[in-house]
Amino acid sequence: MLLRRCPPGFCLLAVVLVACVPPGQQLAAQPEYASEAQPFSHQWLQEHARELATQSYTPHTMAEDDPLGDLSYDEYRRIAFDPEAAIWRDEAQPFQLQLFHPGFLHTTPVDIHLVNEGEARRLAFTTDLFHYRHSPVGIDQFDARGYAGFRVHHPLNTPDYYDEFLVFLGASYFRAVGKHQLYGLSARGLAVNTVGPGDEEFPRFSQFWIETPDEHADGILIHALLDSPSVTGAYQFTVVPGEHTRIDVEASLYPRRDIAHLGIAPLTSMFFFDPSNRAGFDDYRNAVHDSHGLKILQANGELIWRPLANPAQVQVSAFSADSTAPEGFGLLQRQQDFARFNDAEARYHKRPSLWIEPQGDWGKGQVELLEIPTADEYHDNIVTYWQPTGGLAAGSEYHFQYRMHWGGESPLAPQPGRVIETAAGTALSSDDKLFVIDYSDGRQIPDQDEVLIQAATSAGEITAVSGTLVEDTGHYRAYVRLDPGEDHLAELRVTLEVDGEPWGETWLYRWTQ
């Protein structure tokens, strides 16, 4: 198993390089093409991916003597796309396209095609699109034969500037934001062998086809070819920016070989600490994380909230309701106030949540959550996805559709009894572990004395439960005490009932010694 993340600060590169471009102030350079126009459709892409799966995988890497691969982090950052050369900048379009230069960690260029009226032409690499500020001699004359990725701009926050809101860069990674947000967690096209023997495989989007929007378009259409030793895929992303940026994903997968463990709609994030594991962190901030917890809406209607952890060792959790695909799942940044984090630079309170809404029949499977120890906030250590039962069989084809919501908590109607906070510590005058769970909308409970708190544990013993309305916040607070005994791990489950009916989210928690 292998989880990779870029060096400190690099994954903030897309944030650092955000260019808020004024709409068309002067004519931009016209794109240069490396091919004649060719007919294109998503059906053609599916057929191409299907045929490619019958062939052996051919890795695409830069030559060993390629100077771009020798660039340091700082040298790479000095290469900047010229925003005045943004594609569609002089066409009064609602979207603009900017490109990433290959180099540093991004040593596998991708082909990017522009599609107009059913015909596609591949963009040629040209150094004319970039500023080379104090870069190594000769880099600005080198033909990289492709780009590392791209980002899309749109007047998201104000009508006067084109804000960056979407980026595809590296393997099959992509990120998006809603209105007034900063980049945080990432998504991937596909996860392969994230959990299991052997190394994790990172499929990559090797080619993109981006449809030219018209001047009144509210969204943009992007196609991508996925390729790896185990699988090929044809992807279509229909992207509509807004308060919640919506991405409709259609994925067709063609396995080259049997894949026992894979993740559909994989999400990657970072969790360092919060009040549930605050002890041991000598830090002025109150919490440090891109995501707060995993939320699942099961097919049976149960809402699950699982706070994230930074464990002492790798841990994997699985969630299913009769192996049926959930109505939705996602990693949420539930707390959106500055005081929660007290970080004026990273601004974690501005990071988006990402909610996945499966569409169509996903078959049997389960949501899996991988939590990896991390000693800092610069390494992604959280992964979640949908694992189909039985994996994928070589020579077959599979189709998955889902909707992504990047923005606030989730598109679900606000529900009472959301778990706002989890705090944990040792109970006074005891070796018991005390868990304090705050639920929203406590004042909606007509009789606080009639709340039934049901707590269960897989190990040890629940020694006490109680609850109260916190007048200062309006939250309902549940107290749960655990005597772990000699056990070092316990799976906790807490539910509330009001007037005999379930109320609020089901709280799940993995305690480890």
N, C-alpha and C positions, 0 to 999 in steps of 0.2 A: 504494500500500500504506500502511495506517495502523494503528498499534497504539496504543491509548489506555490510560492508567492514571491513577488518581486522584492527587491531590496527596499530598505526604509525610504519612504517618500516617493518611490517610483509609481506606485499605484495611485498616488495623488497627482501624477503627471497630467492626467486628463483634466483635473481641476485647475492645476497651475496654468495650463495652457489654454484655458477657456478664453475665447475671444468673442466679446460682445460686439458684433459687427453692425454698424449702422446700415440700414437698407440702402443698397445701390447708390453710393455717392459718386462713383466713377466706374468706367468700364473695366471689367476684369479680363485677365488673360483667358483666351479661349483654350479649352482642353485639347491636348494633342492625343491622337489615337494611334494605336499600334496595329490595328486590324481594320479591314473593311467591314461594313455592316453585315451582320448575319441574322437570319430569322431567330427569334427567341420566344419561348413560352414556358410556363412552369411545367407543362406536360413534357416538353422536350427535356427539361432539366431532370425530371423524374426518370425518363427513359435513359438519359445519360448516366445517372447515378446507378440505375439498375444494371446497365452494361458494365460500368466500372467495377461493380462488385464481383463480376466474374473474372476479373483480372487480378494479378498480384499487386500488392500495394507498392507504390514507388515513393520513397521519401523525397521530400523537396527541401534541400538545405543550401545555404550559401557555400561557395568554395572555401576551402581552408585558408586560402590567401586573401580572402575578401577583407578589406580594411574596415568595413562597417561593423563586423563582428567584434573588432578590437576596441570599439569606442567605449569609453567609460560612461558612467551614469551622467556625470557633469558635462562631458563632451556631447553626449546625445541630446541633452536638454538644450544645448546651444543651437541646435538645428530646429528652426521654427517654420511652420507653414505660413506663407504670406496671406493674411486674411483678404487682401485685395484681389487675390487670385482664386478665391472660393468659386467653385463650380456653381453656376446659375446665379451668380451675384448680380450680373447685369441684365437679367431677364425678368425682373419684377416677380420672382418666384417667392412663395412663402417659405421655402426651404433653401439652405445652402449646404454645400458639401465641402469638407476640408479633409486632407489626406495626411497620414502619418508616414514619416520617413523610416525606412528600414535601418537597423543598427542596434547596438547594445544587445539586449536580450531578444529583440525582434529580428531574428536572422533568417526568417523564412517568408519572403515576400508573397503576397497574394495578388491574384489578378482581379481587377475591378473593372466592370463593364457598365456603361451607361446604356439604358434601353429607352428608345423613343419610337412609339407607334409600332411595336412588335419587332424592332430591329435593334441589335446590340452591337456596340463597338467597344473594344478593350482600350482602356486608358494607357497611354505610354508613360513610362517614368521620365520625368524631366526635372532637372535641378532648378529650373526657372521658377518653380512654385515655392521654393524654400529660401529662407535667410540662413546663411552659414556664419554664425557669429563666433569668431575665434575658434573655429573648428580645425582639426588637423589638416595640414596641407594636402590638397588633392581630393579631399572628400567631396567637394562641390563639383568635381569633374567625373565622379564615378557613376556608372550606369548600374543602378540597383536592380533593374529589370522588373520592378514591381513596387508595390507599397506595403507597408506593414499593416495598415488598416485605415479606417476612416471614422469621421465623426459628423454628425448632422446638427445644423443650427436652425433655429426658428424663433420668431418673436414670441417667446413663451411668457416672459414676465412683464414686458412692456411692449407696445407696438413699435418702439423706436430702435430696438436692438435685436439682433439675432443671437439668442443664447444657445450655447451648446447644451443639448439635452439627451443625446444618444451617441454611444461610441462602440465600435467593434474593433477589438485590438487583442491579438494573441490567442492562439489555439481556437476554441469556439466560444471565447468569453465575450460578453457584451454587458453594457450598463446603461441605465436610463434614469431620469429624474422627472418628478412632477414640478409644478410651479413653485418657485422660491426654495428649491432644494439643492443640495450638493451631492455629488456621487458618494455612494457608500457600498452596499453589497453588490455582488455581480451575479449574473446568470451565465449558463453555458448551454450550448446546443445539446450536448449529451455527455454523460459521465459513464466511464467504462472501468470496472474493477476498482472502484474507489475503496471498497471493503472486500477483503479476500486475499488469498495467497498471491504473491507476485506483485509487480509494480502496477501502479495505476496507469492506464492509457489515456492520453489526452487527444481525442479527435480534433481536427482543425478544419475551420472553414477555409478552403483553398481558393475559392473563387466566389465573387459576388456579382450580382446583376442588380443594378439600382434603377428603378423606373423613374423617368423624368416626370415630376408632377406638373399639373397645369397651374395657372396663376391663382385659381380659386380652391386648390386642394387643401383639405384639412388634415391630410395624412400622407405618408410616403410608403411605397411598396418596395421591399428588399427581398431578393432571392439569394440563396447561398448553397454551395456544394460542400457537404461534409465528407471528410476522407480520413481513414486511419487503417492500421493493419487489420482491424476486426470488422469494420463496417463502413459503408458509404451512406450518404443521406442527401435528400433534396428538401430544402427548407424554404418557407415563405413567411416573411414577417410583414404584417400590416400594422404600421405604427401611426398612432394618432396622439400628438402631444397635448397636454392640458393639465388641469389641476391634479388629476391622476393621468399619467401617460399610459395609454393602453397599447399593448402589442398583442395581436392575434397571431399565433404560431401554428403553422401546419408543417409537420415533420413526417417525411416518408423515409423509412430506414431499410437498408438492404445488407444484412450481415454477410460478411465473407466467411465467417466461421461461427460456431456456436459461442454465444456470450452468456455465461451463467449469471453474471452480476452486472447490471447497468442501471443508470438512473435517468429517468425521463423528467424533464423540466428541472434540472439541478440548479440549486442556489448555493452560493458561497459567500460567507460573511466572516466577521471577526467579533469575538466576545472575549474581553480581558477580565473585567470585574464589574460588580455592582453591589448593592447592599446585601445580596445573598451570600457573597463570598469575599467581603471587604477585608477581612482579617488577613494580615500578611502583606498587604500592598501599601508601601510607604509613598503615597501619592496625594497631592493636594486636591485632586479631583474626586468627585463623588462616585462617578461611574465612567467606564471607558468601553464602549461597544458600538459597532455598526448596527447590530440587531439585538433586541431585548429578549425575544422568545419565539418559539414555534407555535403557530396557531393552526388548528385543523378543524374543519367542519366535516364531521363524519357523515356518511350516507344516511345514517339513522337519525341525524339531526343533532347529535351531541357535539357541543363546542368544547374543544380541548385547548388548554393553555399549558405549555411546557416551557418554563424558564430555561434559558441557556446556561451552560456551565463552562468553566475553564478547568477541566479535571486534572488530576495528578497523572493519569494515564489515559490512553485512547479509550473511548467508550462509544458503543453503538447502541442505539435504541430503535425499536420498530413499533409502528402504530398501525392498527388495522381494525376494521369493524366487519367481521365475516369476510375478510379479504376483498371487500368491495372498494372501488376507488372512491375517495372522498369527494364531497361537493367542492372543496377548496382546501388549500394549505399554503402556508407562506411564513417567511421570517419577517417579523414586525419590529419596527422601532417605535414602541408604544409610547414612550415618554418623549415629548416634543418641546420641553421647556428648558431654557438655558441653565437654570439652577440645578437641574438633574445632573449635568455633566461639569459645569463650571469651566469649560474649555473654550477660550476665545479664539483659538487658532484652528483646531480640528473641527469645532462646531458640530459635534455629534448630534445635537438636537435637530440639525437640518438634514440628517441622512434619511433616505426614503425607506418605506416598507415595500415588500414585494409579495403580492398575493397571486397564487396560481389557481385558475378556475378550469378544471378539466372539462372538455367538451366531447360528446360522443362516448362510445364504449371503450374504456381503457382496459377492460378485463379484470382479472384478479391480480392482487398485489398488495403492497403496503408502503406507507411513508417511512423512510428511514432517516435517522438523524445521526450524523457523525460529529463527535466533539473531540478535539485534539488539544493537548496541553500547549500553551504558549507562554513565553516569558516576557512578551512585549505586545504592543498594539499594532506592530507592523506586519504581522503574519496572520493570514486568514486561517482560522482553525475550526470553522463551522461549515458543514455541508449537509444539505437535505435534498431529497428527491423522491420520486415514485419508482419503486422497484417492482417490475412485473413478475408475477409468479412464473417460474420456469425459465426466465430469461428469454433470449431470442435464438432461433435456430438458423443455421447457415442455409442459404439458398431460398429463404422465405422473404416476405416483405411485410412491413408493419407501418401503420399510419396512426399518428397521434395528433390531436388538436387541443389547444388550450389557449386561454386568454390570460395575459399578465397585466396586473395593475401596479404601476410604480407610483407611489405617492404617500398619502396618509395611511392610516392604519389598515384599512381594507375597504372595498366597496360595499361590504355588508351593512345593512341598516344597523345603527347603534343599538347594542344589546345591553340591558342592565346586567350587572354582575360581572363585568370584565375585570380580570385580575390586573390591578394597577401596579402593584409592587409585591415583591417577595423579599423578606429579610430573614436571616438565619443566624443563630448563635447558640451559646450554651445557656441553659436556664439557670437562674439564680439558685444558689445553695443546692445544686444538683449536677449530675453528669448528663442529664437528659439534654437532647437537642431541641431547641425551640424554633418553630417556624411561624412567622407572622405574615399573614396573607391579607392584603387589602383589596376589596372589591369595590367597583364603582357603584354609584346610585344606591347607596345604603338607605337613604331616606325613603326610597320607594317601598321598602319592606314595612308593611302595616304594623306588625307587632314583632319587635326585636326578640322578645322572649320565645317566639314560636319558630325561630330558625333552627332547623335540625342540621348539625354539622356531622357529616359522615366521613370518617378518616380511616384509611386502611394502609397497611404496610406489608411488604413482602418479607421483611425480617425485623427482628426486635419486637418491640411492643409500643403501641400508642398508649401513653399513660394519662393523658388529659386533653380535652378539647374545650374551648370556650369561645365566645364571640361578643362583640359590642359594636355599637355605632360610634364612629369617631366624629364628634360634633364639629371639630375644626375643619374637616375635609369633606364630610358627608359620605365617607367610605364606610363599608361594613368590614370589620377586622376580625379575622379568625385566628385563634391561637391553637397550635397543634404541638404537643410534646411527644418526642420519641425517645424511648430507652433502647439504644441499639444493642445493648448487651455486648456479646463478643463479636457481633457481626460488623463487617466493614463496608457493607453496601446495603441499601434499602430503597425499594421503589415505593414512593408514597403517592396516595391518591386521596383527594379531598373533594367532596361535592356538598352543595348546600340544597336544602329543601325548605320551601316556604308554603305553608298550607298544603303539605303533602305533594307538592309539585317541584320538579327540579328547578333551581334558580341559579342563573349565572353559569360561568364556565367551569368545566372540570379541571381542577388543578393537579398536574402530575409533576413529580419531582424525583430526581435520583440523588439520594444522599450518599456520599462516600466519605470514609474516614481519612 
